[in-house]
C-alpha cells in the first residue's frame, strides 16, 4: 500500500564517462584545476615555505591557507602578472602571488603584532595577523584580472572574474586603455571569491587588524600601517627577484621605499660629504656619460648615513650593498653583469691611479641644470677582467666579519642551517632581512677580560658598577669611546631609531634588565662611526671588537660566575629556535628611561 503513495523514481541514467582531453581551438588556452596549476616543483616548494611560516596543523593550514590559494590559482590560471614588466609570462601572476605570500610571512616573523600591545595580546592575535598578512599579499594584484585584461571564451563571450573560475578555453589580451593604478581599487570586486565568510568573520573580530586589512584591500596602503608596509616590501622583493629595477622606477618608488632612501642618501653624500672631481685623490668623478664613485668609500659612507637616519635593512657587507644597488637598477653593470668596474683615473695634472668603482647615471642624482662641472681628466676602463675587483671588494667587506675574539674566547659553532640557501633567502638578502643574515649579525663574541686586574672574583657585583655615562646626545663627530657608545645607544632607543624587543633588535629586555646583542650592537655603532675602523686598525682589531673592549672597560655589565662576560639567550619561534649572545647590564636604567616587560620569546640559559 505504501507504494501507492511513493513517487515513481525516474530511471537512473548511467554516469557519462569523462570526455577525452581535446586540444582547444588554435589560439585558445585550456583552463586547469588548482591541483594541476599548483603541482609544479617550484610552486610546491613555495607552498611548503608558506606552511613552515605558520604554526598550524596541516588541517588548519588547509582551511586557512590552501583553500584561498587554490581559489586564487583557479581564478588567475595562466595570466601573467604584467604585460612587459615583472613575471610577464604565462602563469606569472600565480608565481608572483605565491612568492609574495611566502615572502610577506617571512617578513611578518620580524614583527611583534599588533605593535604596542601587551605580550599576551600579541600571542593571542598572532595567527590572525599572520593570516591577514598572507591574504593582503595574495590579493594585492588580483584586481588586474578585472580591469587590465580582456578575456574571451571559446563561445565568443567575454569573461569577467566575478563570473567565477574559467570553465571554457579562453584567450586574453591587455586592454589598451587600462589605468595603471586602477587594479588596486578593483580588489574589492574579487576578494570574497578567495576569502569565505568564516575567515572574514574571524578576522573582523580583531579591530586593530581589521581596519588596516580593509585599507590594503582598498589599495590605500598609506593608511594600512605595518600591514601595508609588509605587502609593499614583499611585492618589491618578488619583483626584484624576477626582474630587478631601473633608475626611473627607483625615482618613481614611494618615499618610504628602500630605493628612494638609497637615492636620497647618495644625493646627500654628493652634496655634503663626498669630494668630487678633485685633481688628485677624490671620492668620485663626473664624466659626460657617467658618475664614477669609489666603491668601498661610497658603500661605507652610505651605510653610515642611512643608519644614522634610522634606516634599517642596509646590509653590513659591502658586496651585498652593491647587489642591492644593482638589483634596483641604480648601478650601470659591466659587460658581464657585475657591479664593480676597474678603471684608471688620470687628472689634468698628470696624477693617475687605478680604482674599483661604481658607475651611476648622472640623471639619477641631478636634474640637468644642477650637474656640477665635468672632470677635467679622464676615466679609462681597464682591460683586465672585472672578476678580480669583485674579489677585492669581497675581501674588503670581510673587515666586517663577525668572528669572535681570538683571545680568551669560547667559540660556539655556527648553525648548520646557515649554509642552506633557498629562493626566499635570496629574495630576503636583497633588502638585508634574511634569517641567515640575522644569524651572521648575531655571531658569538664570548670573551674574558684581557686584563685580569679588571676583574676580581672576590668583589661583589655592585662594586663593579661605574657611573652611568652621560646621556647627552652624542655628536657624530665626537671621538668614539665606550661612553660615546652608551650615549649613542641611549639616544637611539629614546628616539626609536633603535627598536628594542623586535625580532631583529639589537637590544632586548631579559631578566628585568637590558640585553645587548653581540656583536651586532657593536657592529652597528662602528658602521655609523667610520673613524672606529682607523682606531681599530691601529690596535690590530676588527672595528666591532674595538668598540666591544671600550664598552667592557666601563664595567656596566653583569658577569657570569665563571667570569665570562657573554650570556646566552634562547630565542623560541613557531617552528624553530636559535641562540643569541650578548651582555646583560647591571642596571637597565643605565640605558632605558622605562623598562618594558621582558621579551616573551627570549629566555636566559642558566649559567
N, C-alpha and C positions, 0 to 999 in steps of 0.2 A: 504493500500500500504506500509505503513511504516513497517508493519510486515514482508514484504519480505526481508528487509534489517537487520532485527534483528536476532542475533544468537540464535539458539534454546538452551534454558537452559536445562541442564540435570536434570532429576528428583531428587528432594531433598530427600536424604536418611534420615530416622529417626535417630536422635542422639542416639548413643548407650548408654544404661544405664550403670552407673558405675559398674564395676565388683565388686562382693562381696569380702571383705577382705579375702585373702587366706594366711594361715600361710606359711611363706617362708620355703624352704627346711631346713632340720636339719643342724645346724651349720652356717646358714646364718642369717643376720640381715636385717630388712626391713628399707629402708630409710624413714625418716619422713620429713614433711614440717617444715618450720621455725616456723610457728604458733604453731604447736604441740610441737616442741622442747623447745620453749620459754614459754610454758604455765604453767610450774611448779610454785608453790608459791614462792620458793626461787629465781628463775630466774626473775619472775615478780617483786619481791622486788628489785632486783639488777637493773632492767631496770628503775624502779621508782627512785632509787638513782641516776642513771646516768642523768635522766631528771632534777632532782632537782638541779644538779650541773652545769646546763647550764642556760642561761637566755633567752631561746627561747620559742616561742609558740609551741603548740602541732604539728601544721602543719609543722613548720620549723624543729622541733625535728625529726619528721617522715622522712623528706628528708635527713637531715644531719647525723642522728644517727641510727634511726630504720632500714633504708634500708641497710646500711653496716653491722649492727649487724645481720639482718635476713640472708643476704648473707653468713656471717660467719657461722651462725648456720647450714645452709644447706650444707656448704662445710665440716664442721668438724663432723657433725652427732653425732655418739656415740663414737668417738675416745677418748681415754684417753689422758691426757697431757704428760704422760711419762709412761714408761713400769713398773718401780718399784720404782719411786721416789714420786713426789707430784701429786695429782689428778690422780692417777693411777687406775681409774675405768671408766666404760662406761659413756660417757658424761663428763668426767673430763676436756677435752680441752675447751668445751663450758663454763663450770662453771669457769674455770681459766680465760678465756678470758673476761667474764663479770665482774669478780672480779677485775681484774687489770685495766679495763677501769674505773670502779667506783672509785677505789682507786686512780688512777692517776689523775682523775678530782678533787678528794678531795685534793690531794697534790697541784695541779695546783692553787687552791684558795689561797695558801700561797705565791704566786709569782706574782709580777707585771711584765708582759712580753710585749715586749722584754726588757731585763734588760738594764738599762741605757737610755732608750728612754724617751721622754717627756711624761707627763701625758696624753696629748692629743693623741699622737700616741699610747700609751698603751690602751687607751679606744677604739680607732678606730680599733685596731687589736685584741681586747680581744677575740671575738668569734672565729676568725681564729686560734689563739693559742690554745684555749680550744679544738676545734675540732681536731687540729693536735696532741695534747697530747693524745686524745682518740684513734685516728687512729693508732698512733705509738704503743700504748699499746696493742691494739687489734691485730695488725699484727706481734708482736714481735716473736711469736711462730708458725705462720702459715706455715712456711717452713717445719716444722716437717711432715706435711701431704704429702709433696712432696718427702722427702729424707729419713725419718725414718721408714715409713710404706710401706708395700706391701699390696695392696688392690686388691682382686679378686672378680669379679662379678659372678652372678649365671650362666651366659653362658660360664664361664671359661676364659674370657678375663681379662686383667689387667686394672685397672682404675688408671688414673693419675688425679690429681686435676685440671690441665689445660683443661681437658675434660669438665669441668663444674660439677654441683652438681650430686650426685649419683641418678640414676633413677631405678636401679635394686637392688634386695637383694645382700648383699655383706658379705664378711668375710675379716679379716685383721690380719696381724702379724707384729711384729717388725723385721726389717732387721738385720741380724746378723753382717753385715759388715758396719753398719752405723757409721758415724763420728760425734762425739759429737757436734762440733761447726758448722757443715755444714748447719744446718737449718737456721741459721742467714743469710747466703749468699743466701739461696734459696727463701727468702721472695720476691725478685724481680720478681719471676716467677708468683706470685699469687696476688699481691696487686691490680692489675687492675680488678680482679674479684670482689673485695669488694668496691673499690672506682671508681665511674664513672668519665667521663671526665669533667663534670660540677664541681665536687668537686675539682678535680686536677687543673682545670683552676683557680678556686677561690683561692686555696692555693698558687699556683705558682705566684700569684700577690703580695706576701709578701716575698721579698728576704731574710730578716733576719730569716724568719720561714722556707722557702723552703729548704735552704741548710741543716740545722740540721735534717729536716724530711727525706731528701734523705739519709743522713748518717745513721739514725736509720733504715730505710728500707733496707740499705745495710749491716746492722749488725755492723757498725763502731761507736759504742756508744762513744768511746773516743773522737770523733770529733763532737759529737752532742750537746755538752754543756748541758744546763739545761734540754733540752728536753730528752736527753739520760738519765740523772740522774733521772728524774721523772719516766721513764719507768723501770729503774733498781730498784728503790725503790718500785714501785708498784708491780713488779714481786716478789721481795723479801718478801713483806708483805703478798701477797697471798700464797706463798709457806709456809711461817712461820705459817700462819693461818691453813693451811691444815696439815702440817707435822712437823714443827719445823726444826731443823738442828742438825748437829753434828760437833765435832771439825775438822774433815777432811775437811768438806765443808766450815767451817769458815776460815780455813787456805787457802783454795783454792779461797776464795772470792776475788774480786778486792780490791786493796789497799784502794780505797775510800769508801768501804762498811762499814757499822756500825760494823759488826762482826770483821773486821780486825782492826778497830780503838779500839774496846774493848780489843782485844787480845794484840795489841801493848801497850795499856795503862796498862794492867796488867803486861806485861813484864817489862815496865819501872818502875812501882811501886816496883816490887820484886827486881829489880836491884838497885834502888836508894833510896827508902823511907821505905819500909816495913821491919820490923825486923822478921827474920825467925829463928826458932829453938832455941830461947832463953831459958835458963834454967828455967826462970820464965815467967813473963808477956811477951807476944810476939804477933805479928800480924798474924802469921801463922806457920804451922808445916808441914814438908815433911816426909811422910812415904813411905813404899815400893810401895804402890798401889794408893796413893792419895796425893794431896796437899790440906791441910785444912787451910782456911783463915777465920778470924773473920769477920762475915758478915757485921756489921754496919761500922766497920773501913774501910774495903776494899771498900764498896759501896761509902762512903763519899769521900775517897781519890781518887777513880777512877773518880767520877763525877767532883771533883775539878780539877784534872789533865786535863781531856778532855776539860772541859770548858775553862781552861787557854790556851789550844792549839787551841781554836776557833772551837771545835767540838760541834755542836748543836744536838738537838734531844735526849739528855740524860735526862731521866725522873728525876724530882725533888724528887719523892717519892722512898724510898729505896726498898719497896716491888715491885714497877714497874721495878726498875733496876734488881732485882733478876729475875723477869719474863722475861725480855729481854734476860739476860744471859742464862736462861734456855731454852727459845724458840729457841735460836740459837745453842743449843746443847753444850754450853760451860760449863755447870754445870752438875755434876752427880746427878740425883734426888734420893730422898729417896724411900723406898719401896712403899709408897703411892703417889709418883709423886711430892713431894714438893721439893722446892729449898733449904730449911733450914734444917740443921742437928743439933741436940743437942748432944754434946759429952763432955766427961771429959778428959782433958789433964793432964797427970802426968809426971813430969820430973824425971831424974835420981837422983836429989837431994831430992826427996820426995814432992816437991811442986805440988799441984793439984788444978784444978779449972774447972768448967763447963762453956761451951761457946755455943753460937749459931754460926754455921759455914757453910761456903760454901765449897763444895767438887769439885775439878777440877782434870782432868787428867794431870799428870806432863808433858806428851808429848805435851800438848797444849802450855806450857811455855818454856820448854828447849829441846834442842837436847840431845840425850842420853849421849854424852860426856860432857855436860855442867851442868848437875844437881849438885846442892850442896850436901853436906853430909846429910844423913838422920838424923831425930830427934832421939836422944838417948833414949827418954822416950816412952810413949805410948799415943795413942789417942783411947779411948774406946767409942763407940757409946752408948748413954744412952738408956735404955729400955723404957723410958717414951714415950708416944705418941708425935709426932712431930707437932701436931696441935698447941700446946702451944707456941713453939718458933715462929711460924708464927704470932701468936697474938702479941708476944713480939716485933717482928720486925715491925709489923704494928703500934704499939704504939710508937716505936722509931721514925718511919717515920713521925708520926704526929707532931714531932718537927718542921716540915717544913710546917705546916698548914698555910693557908693564911687568917685566920680570921683577921678582922680589929682590931685596937687598941680598948681596952675597955674604956679607959679614954677619955672622950670628943669626942667620935666618933659618927658619923652619919651613921648608918647601912643601907645598901641597900640590900634587899633580893636577893639571887641568882636566876638566871634564872631557871625556872621550866624545861626547856629543858635539863638541865644537867643530870637529873635523868632518861633519856630515852636512854638507850644504844641500839646499833644495831650492826650487824655483821661488818660493816665498821668501827665503832668506836672502836671495839675490835681490828681490824687489825691495826688501827692507833695508838692505845695505845702501840703497840709493838715497835714502833720507836719514841714514845713520841710526836706525832703530831696531836692528836685528838683535835677537837674543844672544847670538854668538858675539856680536859686538859688545853687548852689555856685559857678558861674562868676561870678555877680554878687558874691559874697563875695570872690572872688579877683581882683577887678578890678585893673588895673595901677596901681601907685603909684610910678613911677620918678621919682626926684628927685635933683638935685645939691645940694650943700650951699649953703644960702642965704648963708652967710658964708664967703668964700674963705679966710679966715685959719684955718679949721678943717681945711683940707686942703692939704698941701704935697707935690707930686708927687715932690720930691726925698727925702722921708723914707721910710725903709724901713717896711714894714707893721708890723713888730714894735714900732716906736716909737709907733704909733698906738693901741696897746692900753692901756687903763686898767685899774686893778684890778677884779677881779670884784665885782659888787655883793653886799651881804650876803645870805646865804641864809636868814636868819631868816624864819619865816612872816609874811607881810605881814598887817597888820590892815586890815579893810575900811574902817575909819575913818581910816587913815593918809592923809596928803596925797599925791595922785598925783604921780608923778615917774618919771624914767627908771629910777632904782634900784628904786623900788617896783614898776614894771612887770616888771623882771627877776626880782625876788624872787617876785612873784606867779606868773610863768611857771614858774620853777623848782619852786616848791611844787606847782603844778597838775600838772606832769609827774610829780613824785615820788609824789603821791597818786593818780595815774592819773585825776584829774579831767579832765585834758587828755591825750588819746591822741596818740601820735606814730606816723607811718608808716601811718596808716589813710587810706582814700580821701578822707575829709573832714577829715583832720587839719590843724591849723594849724602843726605843727612836723614836719619830716621830717629824716632823716639823709641827706645828699647830700655826695659828695666828702669823706667821712670827717669831716664836721662837721655842725652843726645848721643847718637852713634854716628861716627864719621866713617864713611866707606873708603877703604884704602885699596889701591892707590888713586881711585877715581877723583876724590875731592882735591888731592894734591895736584893731579894732572890738570884738572880744570883751572886751578889757580895759575899754574905755570903757563897754560895756554893763553890766559888773559894777560899775563905779565911776561913778555918775551925776554926781558932782561934777566929772568931767572936762568935761562939757558946759558948765558955767559958766565954767571956766577957759579953755576953747577959745573961747567966745563973746567973752571979753574981748580976745582976740588976733585976732578975726575969722577963726577957723579952724574947720574941722569937728573933731569930737571925736577921731576917729582920727588926723587929721593932727597934732593937738597931741601925742598920745602918740608918734607916729612921730618927731617932731622931738626929743622928750626922749630917746628911745632912741638916735637918731643922735649926740647930743651925748656919749654915753658912749664912743663910738669903740670899740665892741666888735665891729664888723662888718668884713668884708673888702670892699674896694672893687675895682672893675674898673680896668684900666689906664687907661681914659679918664676916670676919676673918678666914674663912676656908682656909686651905692650898690646898685642893684637888679640881681639876677641872674635869668635866665630858665631855667626847667626845663621840659622836655618830659615830659608825662605820657602814657604809652602804655597803652591798654587793648585789649581783644579786638577791637574794631571801629572805634575812633576814638581820636584823641589830642587833647590840648589843652595849654595852657601855664599854668604857674604863675609868679608873680613874687614875689620876696622877698629877704630878707637872709641872707647867709652869715656865721656867727660865725667869728671868728678861731680861737677855741678852743672846741670843743664842751663841754669840761668846765666852761665858764662856766655851762652850763645842765644838763648831764646827768652824773649820777654814774657811769654806764656808757654807753659809746657802742655802740648796737646796729648790726648790719650796715646798709649803705646800702639805702634803699628801691629794690627792683629795678625798679619801674615808673617811676622818675624818672631822667632823665638831664640833666646840665647842658649847656646850649647854650654853645658856645665864644664867647669874647669877640669 
